[in-house]
């Protein structure tokens, strides 16, 4: 399965703060995947609840990039997807 394409199909909304240090992806099941990249030592991604689409996607997430240009997710299968 193309993990990036799967994630893109499941997202209903992408929201980032004005500084682009925090972002949230909202999914069709009502779950959320929250991202923070405020500094080198403060970088994380967390699902809102276990057993949700957000949790499923978080478990296969290898890396993410968050900046004013986009939120880009990189997955274990080598695929990636971006949200603008």
Biopython code that builds the backbone (N, CA, C, O; Angstrom):
import numpy as np
from Bio.PDB.StructureBuilder import StructureBuilder

atoms = [
    (1, "UNK", "N", (0.840, -1.178, 0.000)),
    (1, "UNK", "CA", (0.000, 0.000, 0.000)),
    (1, "UNK", "C", (0.891, 1.251, 0.000)),
    (1, "UNK", "O", (1.909, 1.296, 0.691)),
    (2, "UNK", "N", (0.504, 2.239, -0.765)),
    (2, "UNK", "CA", (1.183, 3.537, -0.805)),
    (2, "UNK", "C", (0.722, 4.338, 0.418)),
    (2, "UNK", "O", (-0.382, 4.883, 0.437)),
    (3, "UNK", "N", (1.578, 4.397, 1.428)),
    (3, "UNK", "CA", (1.193, 5.027, 2.692)),
    (3, "UNK", "C", (0.905, 6.520, 2.528)),
    (3, "UNK", "O", (0.003, 7.051, 3.177)),
    (4, "UNK", "N", (1.658, 7.195, 1.672)),
    (4, "UNK", "CA", (1.427, 8.614, 1.435)),
    (4, "UNK", "C", (0.073, 8.871, 0.806)),
    (4, "UNK", "O", (-0.653, 9.765, 1.238)),
    (5, "UNK", "N", (-0.276, 8.094, -0.212)),
    (5, "UNK", "CA", (-1.574, 8.253, -0.879)),
    (5, "UNK", "C", (-2.716, 7.926, 0.086)),
    (5, "UNK", "O", (-3.744, 8.603, 0.083)),
    (6, "UNK", "N", (-2.539, 6.902, 0.902)),
    (6, "UNK", "CA", (-3.552, 6.544, 1.895)),
    (6, "UNK", "C", (-3.784, 7.707, 2.855)),
    (6, "UNK", "O", (-4.928, 8.073, 3.126)),
    (7, "UNK", "N", (-2.700, 8.287, 3.370)),
    (7, "UNK", "CA", (-2.820, 9.405, 4.306)),
    (7, "UNK", "C", (-3.558, 10.566, 3.650)),
    (7, "UNK", "O", (-4.446, 11.157, 4.265)),
    (8, "UNK", "N", (-3.209, 10.895, 2.427)),
    (8, "UNK", "CA", (-3.821, 12.024, 1.713)),
    (8, "UNK", "C", (-5.332, 11.807, 1.563)),
    (8, "UNK", "O", (-6.104, 12.753, 1.722)),
    (9, "UNK", "N", (-5.758, 10.597, 1.264)),
    (9, "UNK", "CA", (-7.187, 10.299, 1.090)),
    (9, "UNK", "C", (-7.966, 10.403, 2.399)),
    (9, "UNK", "O", (-9.164, 10.688, 2.379)),
    (10, "UNK", "N", (-7.311, 10.179, 3.525)),
    (10, "UNK", "CA", (-7.993, 10.153, 4.821)),
    (10, "UNK", "C", (-8.105, 11.526, 5.483)),
    (10, "UNK", "O", (-8.901, 11.697, 6.407)),
    (11, "UNK", "N", (-7.324, 12.501, 5.031)),
    (11, "UNK", "CA", (-7.288, 13.827, 5.659)),
    (11, "UNK", "C", (-8.462, 14.680, 5.194)),
    (11, "UNK", "O", (-8.774, 14.732, 4.004)),
    (12, "UNK", "N", (-9.109, 15.348, 6.150)),
    (12, "UNK", "CA", (-10.191, 16.274, 5.827)),
    (12, "UNK", "C", (-9.759, 17.728, 5.951)),
    (12, "UNK", "O", (-10.339, 18.606, 5.312)),
    (13, "UNK", "N", (-8.728, 17.990, 6.782)),
    (13, "UNK", "CA", (-8.304, 19.368, 6.996)),
    (13, "UNK", "C", (-6.869, 19.409, 7.516)),
    (13, "UNK", "O", (-6.439, 18.552, 8.287)),
    (14, "UNK", "N", (-6.144, 20.433, 7.068)),
    (14, "UNK", "CA", (-4.786, 20.707, 7.551)),
    (14, "UNK", "C", (-4.788, 22.120, 8.109)),
    (14, "UNK", "O", (-5.208, 23.063, 7.438)),
    (15, "UNK", "N", (-4.317, 22.260, 9.339)),
    (15, "UNK", "CA", (-4.246, 23.576, 9.979)),
    (15, "UNK", "C", (-2.860, 23.741, 10.589)),
    (15, "UNK", "O", (-2.371, 22.849, 11.282)),
    (16, "UNK", "N", (-2.226, 24.889, 10.329)),
    (16, "UNK", "CA", (-0.927, 25.212, 10.943)),
    (16, "UNK", "C", (-1.042, 26.564, 11.645)),
    (16, "UNK", "O", (-1.823, 27.423, 11.235)),
    (17, "UNK", "N", (-0.259, 26.742, 12.705)),
    (17, "UNK", "CA", (-0.256, 28.039, 13.365)),
    (17, "UNK", "C", (0.517, 29.048, 12.507)),
    (17, "UNK", "O", (1.181, 28.660, 11.545)),
    (18, "UNK", "N", (0.436, 30.310, 12.843)),
    (18, "UNK", "CA", (1.044, 31.356, 12.011)),
    (18, "UNK", "C", (2.564, 31.287, 11.982)),
    (18, "UNK", "O", (3.183, 31.766, 11.032)),
    (19, "UNK", "N", (3.176, 30.698, 13.007)),
    (19, "UNK", "CA", (4.637, 30.561, 13.049)),
    (19, "UNK", "C", (5.110, 29.280, 12.358)),
    (19, "UNK", "O", (6.310, 29.089, 12.164)),
    (20, "UNK", "N", (4.173, 28.401, 11.986)),
    (20, "UNK", "CA", (4.482, 27.100, 11.389)),
    (20, "UNK", "C", (5.391, 26.256, 12.286)),
    (20, "UNK", "O", (6.307, 25.579, 11.820)),
    (21, "UNK", "N", (5.104, 26.321, 13.580)),
    (21, "UNK", "CA", (5.789, 25.465, 14.547)),
    (21, "UNK", "C", (4.875, 24.346, 15.032)),
    (21, "UNK", "O", (5.340, 23.369, 15.620)),
    (22, "UNK", "N", (3.569, 24.490, 14.784)),
    (22, "UNK", "CA", (2.590, 23.474, 15.160)),
    (22, "UNK", "C", (1.598, 23.300, 14.020)),
    (22, "UNK", "O", (1.246, 24.258, 13.332)),
    (23, "UNK", "N", (1.156, 22.068, 13.831)),
    (23, "UNK", "CA", (0.165, 21.778, 12.799)),
    (23, "UNK", "C", (-0.673, 20.584, 13.227)),
    (23, "UNK", "O", (-0.260, 19.774, 14.057)),
    (24, "UNK", "N", (-1.864, 20.496, 12.639)),
    (24, "UNK", "CA", (-2.768, 19.385, 12.917)),
    (24, "UNK", "C", (-3.389, 18.897, 11.621)),
    (24, "UNK", "O", (-3.845, 19.692, 10.798)),
    (25, "UNK", "N", (-3.403, 17.583, 11.447)),
    (25, "UNK", "CA", (-4.148, 16.951, 10.369)),
    (25, "UNK", "C", (-5.389, 16.333, 10.985)),
    (25, "UNK", "O", (-5.301, 15.611, 11.978)),
    (26, "UNK", "N", (-6.546, 16.613, 10.397)),
    (26, "UNK", "CA", (-7.821, 16.046, 10.835)),
    (26, "UNK", "C", (-8.200, 14.949, 9.846)),
    (26, "UNK", "O", (-8.047, 15.118, 8.637)),
    (27, "UNK", "N", (-8.694, 13.827, 10.362)),
    (27, "UNK", "CA", (-9.001, 12.664, 9.538)),
    (27, "UNK", "C", (-10.495, 12.361, 9.507)),
    (27, "UNK", "O", (-11.257, 12.855, 10.339)),
    (28, "UNK", "N", (-10.904, 11.548, 8.545)),
    (28, "UNK", "CA", (-12.320, 11.260, 8.328)),
    (28, "UNK", "C", (-12.990, 10.561, 9.511)),
    (28, "UNK", "O", (-14.213, 10.616, 9.638)),
    (29, "UNK", "N", (-12.225, 9.912, 10.370)),
    (29, "UNK", "CA", (-12.811, 9.254, 11.544)),
    (29, "UNK", "C", (-12.893, 10.182, 12.764)),
    (29, "UNK", "O", (-13.274, 9.752, 13.852)),
    (30, "UNK", "N", (-12.532, 11.457, 12.572)),
    (30, "UNK", "CA", (-12.570, 12.422, 13.670)),
    (30, "UNK", "C", (-11.287, 12.505, 14.464)),
    (30, "UNK", "O", (-11.179, 13.339, 15.364)),
    (31, "UNK", "N", (-10.315, 11.670, 14.163)),
    (31, "UNK", "CA", (-9.038, 11.701, 14.885)),
    (31, "UNK", "C", (-8.153, 12.817, 14.334)),
    (31, "UNK", "O", (-8.422, 13.386, 13.276)),
    (32, "UNK", "N", (-7.096, 13.110, 15.077)),
    (32, "UNK", "CA", (-6.152, 14.160, 14.705)),
    (32, "UNK", "C", (-4.726, 13.662, 14.895)),
    (32, "UNK", "O", (-4.434, 12.870, 15.791)),
    (33, "UNK", "N", (-3.856, 14.146, 14.033)),
    (33, "UNK", "CA", (-2.425, 13.907, 14.167)),
    (33, "UNK", "C", (-1.790, 15.271, 14.339)),
    (33, "UNK", "O", (-1.851, 16.115, 13.445)),
    (34, "UNK", "N", (-1.179, 15.481, 15.495)),
    (34, "UNK", "CA", (-0.611, 16.787, 15.841)),
    (34, "UNK", "C", (0.903, 16.744, 15.687)),
    (34, "UNK", "O", (1.559, 15.755, 16.017)),
    (35, "UNK", "N", (1.433, 17.845, 15.178)),
    (35, "UNK", "CA", (2.869, 17.979, 14.933)),
    (35, "UNK", "C", (3.382, 19.219, 15.631)),
    (35, "UNK", "O", (2.696, 20.238, 15.709)),
    (36, "UNK", "N", (4.599, 19.118, 16.136)),
    (36, "UNK", "CA", (5.281, 20.297, 16.660)),
    (36, "UNK", "C", (6.744, 20.229, 16.252)),
    (36, "UNK", "O", (7.391, 19.186, 16.352)),
    (37, "UNK", "N", (7.240, 21.353, 15.794)),
    (37, "UNK", "CA", (8.657, 21.488, 15.474)),
    (37, "UNK", "C", (9.066, 22.909, 15.840)),
    (37, "UNK", "O", (9.251, 23.767, 14.978)),
    (38, "UNK", "N", (9.203, 23.129, 17.141)),
    (38, "UNK", "CA", (9.536, 24.443, 17.666)),
    (38, "UNK", "C", (11.042, 24.652, 17.789)),
    (38, "UNK", "O", (11.516, 25.788, 17.798)),
    (39, "UNK", "N", (11.788, 23.564, 17.882)),
    (39, "UNK", "CA", (13.248, 23.625, 17.991)),
    (39, "UNK", "C", (13.799, 22.237, 17.694)),
    (39, "UNK", "O", (13.037, 21.287, 17.517)),
    (40, "UNK", "N", (15.114, 22.122, 17.641)),
    (40, "UNK", "CA", (15.723, 20.808, 17.406)),
    (40, "UNK", "C", (15.364, 19.809, 18.492)),
    (40, "UNK", "O", (15.192, 18.621, 18.219)),
    (41, "UNK", "N", (15.252, 20.285, 19.709)),
    (41, "UNK", "CA", (14.954, 19.396, 20.831)),
    (41, "UNK", "C", (13.453, 19.213, 21.065)),
    (41, "UNK", "O", (13.049, 18.366, 21.862)),
    (42, "UNK", "N", (12.637, 19.993, 20.385)),
    (42, "UNK", "CA", (11.185, 19.905, 20.552)),
    (42, "UNK", "C", (10.537, 19.633, 19.192)),
    (42, "UNK", "O", (10.034, 20.537, 18.526)),
    (43, "UNK", "N", (10.568, 18.365, 18.810)),
    (43, "UNK", "CA", (10.031, 17.932, 17.515)),
    (43, "UNK", "C", (9.307, 16.617, 17.735)),
    (43, "UNK", "O", (9.926, 15.630, 18.133)),
    (44, "UNK", "N", (7.992, 16.587, 17.480)),
    (44, "UNK", "CA", (7.229, 15.368, 17.702)),
    (44, "UNK", "C", (5.965, 15.332, 16.853)),
    (44, "UNK", "O", (5.513, 16.352, 16.333)),
    (45, "UNK", "N", (5.406, 14.128, 16.728)),
    (45, "UNK", "CA", (4.108, 13.900, 16.104)),
    (45, "UNK", "C", (3.353, 12.946, 17.016)),
    (45, "UNK", "O", (3.907, 11.942, 17.465)),
    (46, "UNK", "N", (2.071, 13.261, 17.294)),
    (46, "UNK", "CA", (1.264, 12.438, 18.203)),
    (46, "UNK", "C", (-0.158, 12.317, 17.693)),
    (46, "UNK", "O", (-0.761, 13.291, 17.243)),
    (47, "UNK", "N", (-0.675, 11.118, 17.770)),
    (47, "UNK", "CA", (-2.074, 10.867, 17.420)),
    (47, "UNK", "C", (-2.964, 11.207, 18.613)),
    (47, "UNK", "O", (-2.550, 11.100, 19.767)),
    (48, "UNK", "N", (-4.193, 11.616, 18.311)),
    (48, "UNK", "CA", (-5.128, 12.005, 19.365)),
    (48, "UNK", "C", (-5.610, 10.822, 20.199)),
    (48, "UNK", "O", (-5.964, 10.991, 21.366)),
    (49, "UNK", "N", (-5.625, 9.627, 19.610)),
    (49, "UNK", "CA", (-6.103, 8.452, 20.356)),
    (49, "UNK", "C", (-5.592, 7.181, 19.688)),
    (49, "UNK", "O", (-5.380, 7.163, 18.475)),
    (50, "UNK", "N", (-5.392, 6.122, 20.461)),
    (50, "UNK", "CA", (-4.978, 4.842, 19.884)),
    (50, "UNK", "C", (-6.111, 4.216, 19.059)),
    (50, "UNK", "O", (-7.291, 4.457, 19.313)),
    (51, "UNK", "N", (-5.725, 3.415, 18.076)),
    (51, "UNK", "CA", (-6.703, 2.695, 17.277)),
    (51, "UNK", "C", (-7.438, 3.531, 16.246)),
    (51, "UNK", "O", (-8.457, 3.092, 15.712)),
    (52, "UNK", "N", (-6.946, 4.721, 15.955)),
    (52, "UNK", "CA", (-7.574, 5.626, 14.995)),
    (52, "UNK", "C", (-6.736, 5.700, 13.718)),
    (52, "UNK", "O", (-5.627, 5.170, 13.655)),
    (53, "UNK", "N", (-7.283, 6.361, 12.712)),
    (53, "UNK", "CA", (-6.520, 6.576, 11.478)),
    (53, "UNK", "C", (-5.259, 7.377, 11.801)),
    (53, "UNK", "O", (-4.185, 7.077, 11.279)),
    (54, "UNK", "N", (-5.381, 8.391, 12.653)),
    (54, "UNK", "CA", (-4.215, 9.195, 13.030)),
    (54, "UNK", "C", (-3.133, 8.322, 13.659)),
    (54, "UNK", "O", (-1.950, 8.484, 13.358)),
    (55, "UNK", "N", (-3.526, 7.414, 14.514)),
    (55, "UNK", "CA", (-2.589, 6.500, 15.172)),
    (55, "UNK", "C", (-1.936, 5.579, 14.141)),
    (55, "UNK", "O", (-0.724, 5.365, 14.168)),
    (56, "UNK", "N", (-2.739, 5.043, 13.242)),
    (56, "UNK", "CA", (-2.237, 4.154, 12.192)),
    (56, "UNK", "C", (-1.180, 4.867, 11.335)),
    (56, "UNK", "O", (-0.138, 4.292, 11.019)),
    (57, "UNK", "N", (-1.455, 6.100, 10.970)),
    (57, "UNK", "CA", (-0.533, 6.861, 10.130)),
    (57, "UNK", "C", (0.716, 7.253, 10.920)),
    (57, "UNK", "O", (1.825, 7.220, 10.386)),
    (58, "UNK", "N", (0.540, 7.618, 12.174)),
    (58, "UNK", "CA", (1.682, 7.992, 13.012)),
    (58, "UNK", "C", (2.667, 6.835, 13.152)),
    (58, "UNK", "O", (3.878, 7.050, 13.188)),
    (59, "UNK", "N", (2.155, 5.622, 13.231)),
    (59, "UNK", "CA", (3.017, 4.446, 13.409)),
    (59, "UNK", "C", (3.900, 4.151, 12.196)),
    (59, "UNK", "O", (4.944, 3.515, 12.343)),
    (60, "UNK", "N", (3.506, 4.596, 11.008)),
    (60, "UNK", "CA", (4.304, 4.344, 9.801)),
    (60, "UNK", "C", (5.030, 5.601, 9.325)),
    (60, "UNK", "O", (5.656, 5.602, 8.265)),
    (61, "UNK", "N", (4.939, 6.665, 10.114)),
    (61, "UNK", "CA", (5.602, 7.929, 9.799)),
    (61, "UNK", "C", (7.084, 7.833, 10.160)),
    (61, "UNK", "O", (7.428, 7.512, 11.298)),
    (62, "UNK", "N", (7.946, 8.107, 9.207)),
    (62, "UNK", "CA", (9.391, 8.052, 9.437)),
    (62, "UNK", "C", (9.933, 9.417, 9.837)),
    (62, "UNK", "O", (10.804, 9.513, 10.702)),
    (63, "UNK", "N", (9.423, 10.469, 9.213)),
    (63, "UNK", "CA", (9.929, 11.821, 9.430)),
    (63, "UNK", "C", (8.886, 12.803, 8.928)),
    (63, "UNK", "O", (8.018, 12.446, 8.132)),
    (64, "UNK", "N", (8.973, 14.053, 9.399)),
    (64, "UNK", "CA", (8.122, 15.100, 8.845)),
    (64, "UNK", "C", (8.894, 16.402, 8.743)),
    (64, "UNK", "O", (9.885, 16.620, 9.440)),
    (65, "UNK", "N", (8.412, 17.260, 7.856)),
    (65, "UNK", "CA", (8.987, 18.600, 7.676)),
    (65, "UNK", "C", (7.832, 19.591, 7.775)),
    (65, "UNK", "O", (6.836, 19.466, 7.062)),
    (66, "UNK", "N", (7.970, 20.573, 8.660)),
    (66, "UNK", "CA", (6.942, 21.594, 8.852)),
    (66, "UNK", "C", (7.585, 22.960, 8.705)),
    (66, "UNK", "O", (8.501, 23.312, 9.449)),
    (67, "UNK", "N", (7.097, 23.725, 7.737)),
    (67, "UNK", "CA", (7.584, 25.092, 7.541)),
    (67, "UNK", "C", (6.499, 25.901, 6.839)),
    (67, "UNK", "O", (5.402, 25.396, 6.604)),
    (68, "UNK", "N", (6.798, 27.142, 6.505)),
    (68, "UNK", "CA", (5.805, 28.023, 5.871)),
    (68, "UNK", "C", (5.373, 27.522, 4.502)),
    (68, "UNK", "O", (4.302, 27.889, 4.018)),
    (69, "UNK", "N", (6.183, 26.700, 3.882)),
    (69, "UNK", "CA", (5.855, 26.161, 2.561)),
    (69, "UNK", "C", (4.838, 25.031, 2.645)),
    (69, "UNK", "O", (3.913, 24.969, 1.835)),
    (70, "UNK", "N", (5.002, 24.125, 3.631)),
    (70, "UNK", "CA", (4.146, 22.940, 3.703)),
    (70, "UNK", "C", (4.424, 22.094, 4.939)),
    (70, "UNK", "O", (5.375, 22.329, 5.685)),
    (71, "UNK", "N", (3.559, 21.103, 5.125)),
    (71, "UNK", "CA", (3.809, 19.986, 6.028)),
    (71, "UNK", "C", (4.050, 18.797, 5.113)),
    (71, "UNK", "O", (3.174, 18.418, 4.336)),
    (72, "UNK", "N", (5.217, 18.219, 5.203)),
    (72, "UNK", "CA", (5.546, 17.071, 4.366)),
    (72, "UNK", "C", (5.807, 15.875, 5.260)),
    (72, "UNK", "O", (6.589, 15.949, 6.208)),
    (73, "UNK", "N", (5.137, 14.761, 4.942)),
    (73, "UNK", "CA", (5.275, 13.527, 5.710)),
    (73, "UNK", "C", (6.036, 12.503, 4.889)),
    (73, "UNK", "O", (5.776, 12.337, 3.697)),
    (74, "UNK", "N", (6.978, 11.815, 5.529)),
    (74, "UNK", "CA", (7.774, 10.766, 4.891)),
    (74, "UNK", "C", (7.464, 9.451, 5.614)),
    (74, "UNK", "O", (7.492, 9.388, 6.843)),
    (75, "UNK", "N", (7.166, 8.398, 4.832)),
    (75, "UNK", "CA", (6.709, 7.148, 5.399)),
    (75, "UNK", "C", (7.731, 6.025, 5.253)),
    (75, "UNK", "O", (8.669, 6.103, 4.459)),
    (76, "UNK", "N", (7.513, 4.981, 6.046)),
    (76, "UNK", "CA", (8.406, 3.814, 6.050)),
    (76, "UNK", "C", (8.532, 3.149, 4.688)),
    (76, "UNK", "O", (9.571, 2.565, 4.382)),
    (77, "UNK", "N", (7.493, 3.229, 3.868)),
    (77, "UNK", "CA", (7.544, 2.571, 2.551)),
    (77, "UNK", "C", (8.234, 3.430, 1.488)),
    (77, "UNK", "O", (8.264, 3.052, 0.316)),
    (78, "UNK", "N", (8.788, 4.578, 1.882)),
    (78, "UNK", "CA", (9.507, 5.441, 0.950)),
    (78, "UNK", "C", (8.653, 6.482, 0.279)),
    (78, "UNK", "O", (9.179, 7.320, -0.454)),
    (79, "UNK", "N", (7.335, 6.462, 0.502)),
    (79, "UNK", "CA", (6.465, 7.472, -0.083)),
    (79, "UNK", "C", (6.435, 8.715, 0.793)),
    (79, "UNK", "O", (6.841, 8.690, 1.954)),
    (80, "UNK", "N", (5.946, 9.798, 0.209)),
    (80, "UNK", "CA", (5.764, 11.025, 0.975)),
    (80, "UNK", "C", (4.558, 11.765, 0.431)),
    (80, "UNK", "O", (4.096, 11.504, -0.679)),
    (81, "UNK", "N", (4.059, 12.688, 1.229)),
    (81, "UNK", "CA", (2.899, 13.484, 0.848)),
    (81, "UNK", "C", (3.051, 14.847, 1.501)),
    (81, "UNK", "O", (3.644, 14.977, 2.573)),
    (82, "UNK", "N", (2.500, 15.875, 0.831)),
    (82, "UNK", "CA", (2.582, 17.199, 1.427)),
    (82, "UNK", "C", (1.204, 17.832, 1.518)),
    (82, "UNK", "O", (0.304, 17.547, 0.728)),
    (83, "UNK", "N", (1.073, 18.703, 2.511)),
    (83, "UNK", "CA", (-0.150, 19.459, 2.741)),
    (83, "UNK", "C", (0.230, 20.922, 2.736)),
    (83, "UNK", "O", (1.214, 21.327, 3.356)),
    (84, "UNK", "N", (-0.560, 21.710, 2.031)),
    (84, "UNK", "CA", (-0.249, 23.142, 1.877)),
    (84, "UNK", "C", (-1.355, 23.970, 2.505)),
    (84, "UNK", "O", (-1.292, 25.199, 2.486)),
]
sb = StructureBuilder()
sb.init_structure("model")
sb.init_model(0)
sb.init_chain("A")
sb.init_seg("    ")
for serial, (resi, resn, name, xyz) in enumerate(atoms, 1):
    if name == "N":
        sb.init_residue(resn, " ", resi, " ")
    sb.init_atom(name, np.array(xyz, "f"), 0.0, 1.0, " ", f" {name:<3s}", serial, name[0])
structure = sb.get_structure()
